[in-house]
């Protein structure tokens, strides 16, 4: 049984965005880090998770490998003095604390936006990379599947994932709803500050695929387009883009609105045109909505949606934690049973050896039909004999009292001697 699961975490809780960006790993670097850990440490059961809000490594080892992991990250990221960032990492060397942390991360309790809907898919990708490199053993396989099952239970039994709990998510959710009935809707995002960029990143995971972005600093739009499948246009072309778009999301920091009623009136609006203004102060004049076929949603509309969803999520946290505690308890029971499975197998082998030896003494005096019946009868007897010790072992595991029973079984059936003989035979 693994009892040395550990974690090292750099996240929004302990590191500013500049440091998180510096330490972020793409798929190729995550895999290189895992391979490096296999080569230079004694770590096993390795999982590397890297998102915009966190870079974390989970592993099993008798030793604290956190310093080696930080150095490996520095090597792969080309950071010459990576140790200067050591204090931004939280080191978790206690087994149960590391397991609980992974549960809370995967479910969304530890996210910057409580109940983050993207984190589960990000964790599944990280787990797939671990499996692809044979870094996941029985412990990690079971742990991850327990977490995914727990996540489904949280979704089914609580409102923890209902609605969008941040302004950017709520904006995307509203955009999806407005464009639901449109065929291949065109979306224009104006302004790529923190909010506008977040909306763009979140939108690429939706059915809205025809997205155009623009920014007063063109290079910022071009940089974002490197990681998002979007079209970039110069800022001076926004009115042509507004004419073509079905939905316009505006996030521009300016004292006066850049989109006014007079300018929108000059557009040839043949059907509905939707504007979402997430700027403070407003970048879309409120009178724009007086134009037939135009609907405007402002930051207050968005914040109300997000606040209601966030309140529901926060209120459901106690129930979510109860579900996690139950799942961890079941996982720990499985882990304890795994510790005695070698003893159970040795006991089965010892009884099977006795059965085979006794069968061999009488088989030569039996015909084929009698031999088959003898084989079936003795197998049934053996199963009934072993059933009670196995049940008692598993029950003792849950109580944390299995060691005494294991010692008794070893002495009664000389299991250690049998195991040594099997090894010699295989050699």
C-alpha positions in Angstrom: 0.0 0.0 0.0 1.3 3.5 -0.9 1.3 5.8 2.2 3.8 8.3 0.9 1.8 10.4 -1.6 3.0 14.0 -1.8 2.4 17.2 -3.7 4.0 20.5 -4.6 1.8 23.4 -5.6 2.2 26.8 -7.1 -1.2 28.5 -7.6 -3.2 31.7 -7.4 -3.3 31.3 -3.6 0.5 31.8 -3.2 1.9 33.3 -6.4 1.1 36.4 -8.6 0.1 35.9 -12.2 3.6 36.8 -13.4 5.1 33.9 -11.5 2.3 31.5 -12.5 2.9 32.4 -16.2 6.6 31.9 -15.7 6.1 28.4 -14.3 3.3 27.3 -16.6 3.9 24.0 -18.6 2.4 22.9 -21.8 1.8 19.2 -22.6 5.3 18.7 -24.0 6.9 20.2 -20.9 4.6 18.3 -18.5 5.8 15.1 -20.1 9.4 16.1 -20.0 9.1 16.9 -16.3 7.6 13.5 -15.6 10.4 11.8 -17.5 13.0 13.9 -15.7 11.5 12.9 -12.3 11.6 9.2 -13.3 15.3 9.6 -14.2 16.6 11.7 -11.4 14.3 10.9 -8.4 12.7 7.8 -6.9 9.2 9.2 -7.4 6.4 7.0 -8.8 2.7 7.5 -9.4 3.4 10.9 -11.0 0.8 13.5 -12.1 1.7 17.0 -13.4 -1.1 19.5 -13.7 -0.5 23.0 -15.2 -3.3 25.6 -15.9 -3.4 29.4 -16.0 -3.9 29.4 -12.3 -1.7 26.6 -11.0 1.3 24.3 -11.7 1.3 21.2 -9.5 3.1 17.9 -9.2 1.7 14.9 -7.4 3.9 11.9 -6.7 4.7 9.0 -4.4 8.1 8.8 -2.7 9.7 8.1 0.7 11.7 11.3 0.1 10.8 15.0 -0.3 11.6 15.6 -4.0 10.2 19.2 -4.0 13.6 20.8 -4.5 14.5 18.5 -7.4 11.1 19.1 -9.0 11.6 22.9 -8.8 15.0 22.6 -10.4 13.7 20.4 -13.2 10.9 23.0 -13.9 13.7 25.6 -14.1 15.7 23.5 -16.5 12.8 22.9 -18.8 11.6 26.5 -18.7 15.1 27.9 -19.1 15.0 29.8 -15.8 18.6 30.0 -14.6 18.0 30.9 -10.9 14.7 29.0 -10.4 15.3 28.5 -6.6 14.5 32.2 -6.0 10.9 31.2 -6.7 10.9 28.3 -4.2 8.8 30.2 -1.6 6.0 30.5 -4.0 5.6 26.7 -3.9 3.6 25.0 -1.2 5.1 21.6 -0.3 2.6 18.9 0.9 4.5 15.9 2.3 1.6 14.4 4.4 -0.1 11.6 2.5 -3.8 12.3 3.4 -3.3 16.1 3.0 -2.0 15.6 -0.5 -4.9 13.3 -1.4 -7.4 15.8 0.0 -5.8 18.6 -1.9 -6.0 16.8 -5.2 -9.7 16.1 -4.6 -10.4 19.8 -3.8 -8.4 20.9 -6.9 -10.2 18.5 -9.2 -13.7 19.2 -7.9 -13.1 23.0 -8.1 -13.0 23.9 -4.4 -9.5 25.3 -4.7 -10.2 27.2 -7.9 -10.0 31.0 -8.3 -13.6 30.8 -9.4 -15.3 28.3 -7.0 -16.6 25.3 -8.9 -14.5 26.0 -12.0 -16.0 23.9 -14.8 -12.8 23.6 -16.9 -10.6 22.1 -14.2 -12.0 18.5 -14.6 -11.1 18.3 -18.2 -7.7 19.7 -17.5 -7.1 17.1 -14.8 -8.3 14.4 -17.2 -5.7 15.5 -19.8 -3.0 15.5 -17.1 -4.0 12.0 -16.0 -3.9 10.8 -19.7 -0.4 12.1 -20.1 0.6 10.3 -16.9 -0.9 7.0 -18.2 0.7 7.5 -21.7 4.1 7.6 -20.0 3.3 4.6 -17.7 3.7 7.0 -14.7 0.3 6.0 -13.2 0.3 2.7 -11.2 -2.7 1.0 -9.4 -2.7 3.7 -6.7 -3.0 6.7 -9.0 -5.4 4.9 -11.4 -7.8 4.1 -8.6 -7.4 7.6 -7.0 -8.2 9.4 -10.3 -11.2 7.3 -11.1 -12.5 7.8 -7.5 -12.1 11.6 -8.1 -14.0 11.5 -11.4 -16.8 9.5 -9.8 -16.9 12.0 -7.0 -17.1 14.8 -9.4 -20.2 13.2 -11.1 -21.8 12.8 -7.7 -21.2 16.5 -6.8 -22.8 17.5 -10.2 -25.8 15.3 -9.6 -26.4 16.0 -5.9 -25.5 19.7 -5.5 -25.8 23.0 -7.4 -22.0 23.4 -7.1 -21.5 23.5 -10.8 -24.7 25.4 -11.7 -24.5 28.7 -13.6 -21.4 30.8 -14.2 -19.8 32.3 -11.1 -17.4 34.8 -12.6 -18.0 37.8 -14.9 -16.0 36.3 -17.7 -17.8 32.9 -17.5 -21.2 34.6 -17.1 -20.4 36.7 -20.2 -19.7 33.6 -22.2 -22.8 31.8 -20.8 -24.9 34.8 -21.9 -23.3 34.9 -25.3 -24.0 31.2 -25.8 -27.7 31.8 -24.9 -28.1 34.8 -27.2 -26.5 33.0 -30.2 -28.2 29.6 -29.6 -30.6 29.9 -32.5 -28.2 31.5 -34.9 -26.4 29.6 -37.7 -22.7 30.0 -37.4 -22.9 33.3 -35.4 -20.1 35.8 -35.7 -18.7 37.2 -32.4 -16.5 40.3 -32.1 -14.5 41.0 -28.9 -13.3 44.6 -28.6 -10.6 45.2 -26.0 -8.3 42.6 -24.5 -7.6 43.6 -21.0 -7.7 40.9 -18.3 -11.5 40.6 -18.6 -11.7 40.6 -22.5 -8.8 38.1 -22.7 -10.5 35.8 -20.2 -13.8 35.9 -22.2 -11.9 35.0 -25.3 -10.1 32.1 -23.7 -13.3 30.8 -22.2 -15.3 31.2 -25.4 -13.0 28.8 -27.4 -14.4 25.9 -25.3 -18.0 26.7 -26.5 -19.8 26.0 -29.8 -19.0 29.7 -30.7 -16.1 29.3 -33.2 -16.3 32.3 -35.5 -14.6 34.8 -33.2 -12.8 38.0 -34.2 -10.7 40.0 -31.7 -9.3 43.5 -31.8 -7.4 45.7 -29.5 -5.9 49.3 -29.6 -2.5 47.6 -29.2 -2.5 45.2 -32.1 0.4 43.1 -30.8 -1.6 42.1 -27.7 -4.4 40.7 -30.0 -1.8 38.9 -32.1 -0.2 37.4 -29.0 -3.5 36.1 -27.7 -4.3 34.6 -31.1 -1.3 32.4 -30.8 -3.1 30.3 -28.2 -6.7 30.9 -29.3 -8.2 30.0 -32.8 -9.5 33.5 -33.5 -9.2 36.1 -36.2 -7.4 39.4 -35.5 -8.3 42.8 -37.1 -6.8 46.2 -36.7 -8.6 48.4 -34.2 -9.4 51.0 -36.9 -11.6 48.4 -38.7 -14.0 47.8 -35.8 -17.0 49.4 -37.5 -16.8 47.1 -40.5 -16.5 44.2 -38.0 -19.4 45.4 -35.9 -21.5 45.6 -39.1 -20.7 41.9 -39.8 -21.0 40.6 -36.3 -24.1 39.1 -34.6 -22.7 39.6 -31.1 -20.3 42.3 -29.9 -18.5 42.1 -26.6 -16.8 45.3 -25.5 -14.2 45.7 -22.8 -12.5 49.0 -23.4 -11.3 51.3 -20.6 -12.3 54.8 -21.7 -14.1 57.7 -20.1 -16.5 58.2 -23.0 -18.4 55.4 -24.9 -16.7 54.3 -28.1 -20.0 52.8 -29.4 -22.8 55.4 -29.6 -26.4 55.5 -30.8 -25.6 57.7 -33.8 -22.9 55.4 -35.1 -24.9 52.2 -34.6 -27.9 53.9 -36.3 -25.8 54.1 -39.5 -25.3 50.4 -39.6 -27.5 48.2 -41.9 -29.1 46.0 -39.2 -31.1 43.4 -41.0 -31.8 41.2 -37.9 -31.0 41.3 -34.2 -27.6 42.5 -33.1 -26.5 41.9 -29.5 -24.1 44.0 -27.5 -22.5 43.0 -24.2 -20.7 45.8 -22.4 -18.3 44.5 -19.6 -16.5 47.9 -19.4 -16.3 50.2 -16.4 -17.1 52.9 -17.2 -19.4 51.8 -20.0 -18.0 51.7 -23.5 -21.4 51.3 -25.1 -23.9 54.2 -24.9 -27.1 53.0 -23.2 -29.3 54.7 -25.8 -28.0 52.2 -28.4 -30.8 49.9 -27.2 -33.4 52.4 -28.5 -32.5 51.3 -32.1 -34.8 48.6 -33.4 -33.2 45.1 -33.5 -30.5 46.0 -31.0 -30.2 44.6 -27.5 -27.6 45.7 -24.9 -26.5 43.9 -21.8 -24.2 45.7 -19.3 -21.8 44.7 -16.5 -24.6 44.9 -13.9 -26.7 42.3 -15.8 -23.6 40.1 -15.9 -22.6 40.6 -12.3 -26.1 39.7 -11.1 -26.0 36.4 -13.0 -22.5 35.6 -11.6 -23.4 36.6 -8.0 -26.5 34.4 -7.9 -24.5 31.4 -9.2 -21.6 32.1 -6.8 -23.9 32.2 -3.9 -25.5 28.9 -4.8 -22.0 27.3 -5.1 -20.8 28.7 -1.8 -23.9 27.5 0.0 -23.3 24.0 -1.4 -19.6 23.7 -0.3 -20.4 21.9 3.1 -22.3 19.2 1.1 -19.5 18.9 -1.4 -16.9 18.5 1.3 -19.1 15.7 2.9 -19.1 13.9 -0.5 -15.3 14.2 -0.7 -14.8 12.9 2.8 -16.9 9.9 2.0 -15.0 9.2 -1.2 -11.6 9.6 0.5 -12.8 7.2 3.2 -13.8 4.6 0.6 -10.5 5.1 -1.2 -8.5 4.6 2.0 -10.4 1.4 2.7 -9.4 0.1 -0.7 -5.8 1.2 -0.1 -5.7 -0.7 3.2 -7.2 -3.8 1.5 -4.5 -3.6 -1.2 -1.9 -3.9 1.6 -3.2 -7.3 2.6 -3.8 -8.6 -0.9 -0.3 -10.2 -1.1 -1.0 -12.1 2.1 -4.4 -13.3 0.8 -2.7 -14.5 -2.4 -0.1 -16.3 -0.4 -2.8 -18.0 1.7 -4.7 -19.1 -1.4 -1.5 -20.4 -2.9 -0.6 -22.3 0.3 -4.1 -23.9 0.5 -4.0 -24.7 -3.3 -0.6 -26.4 -2.8 -2.0 -28.6 -0.1 -5.1 -29.4 -2.2 -2.9 -30.3 -5.2 -0.6 -32.5 -3.1 -3.6 -34.4 -1.6 -5.3 -34.7 -5.0 -2.1 -36.2 -6.5 -2.1 -39.0 -3.9 -5.6 -40.3 -5.0 -5.9 -39.3 -8.7 -4.2 -42.4 -10.0 -7.0 -44.5 -8.4 -9.8 -42.5 -10.0 -11.4 -42.4 -13.4 -11.8 -39.2 -15.4 -15.3 -38.4 -14.1 -14.4 -39.1 -10.5 -11.3 -36.9 -10.9 -13.4 -34.0 -12.1 -15.8 -34.4 -9.2 -12.9 -34.6 -6.7 -11.4 -31.4 -8.2 -14.7 -29.5 -7.9 -15.4 -30.7 -4.4 -11.9 -29.8 -3.0 -12.0 -26.4 -4.7 -15.4 -25.6 -3.0 -14.0 -26.8 0.3 -10.9 -24.5 -0.1 -13.1 -21.5 -1.0 -15.2 -22.0 2.2 -12.1 -22.4 4.3 -10.5 -19.2 3.0 -13.6 -17.1 3.0 -13.7 -16.3 6.7 -9.9 -15.3 7.1 -10.2 -13.0 4.0 -13.3 -11.3 5.4 -11.7 -10.9 8.8 -8.5 -9.5 7.2 -10.5 -6.9 5.3 -12.5 -5.9 8.4 -9.2 -5.7 10.4 -7.9 -3.4 7.7 -10.7 -0.9 8.2 -10.0 -1.0 11.9 -6.3 -0.6 11.3 -5.7 -3.9 13.1 -4.5 -6.1 10.2 -0.9 -6.6 11.3 -1.7 -9.0 14.1 -3.9 -11.2 11.9 -1.3 -11.1 9.1 1.4 -12.4 11.6 -0.9 -15.2 12.8 -1.6 -16.4 9.2 2.1 -16.2 8.3 2.9 -18.4 11.3 0.0 -20.9 10.8 0.7 -21.5 7.1 4.4 -20.6 7.0 3.6 -18.1 4.2 7.0 -16.4 4.2 8.7 -19.7 3.5 6.3 -20.5 0.8 6.9 -17.1 -0.8 10.7 -17.7 -0.8 10.2 -21.1 -2.3 8.1 -19.7 -5.2 10.8 -17.1 -5.9 13.5 -19.8 -6.0 11.3 -21.9 -8.3 10.8 -19.0 -10.7 14.5 -18.3 -10.8 
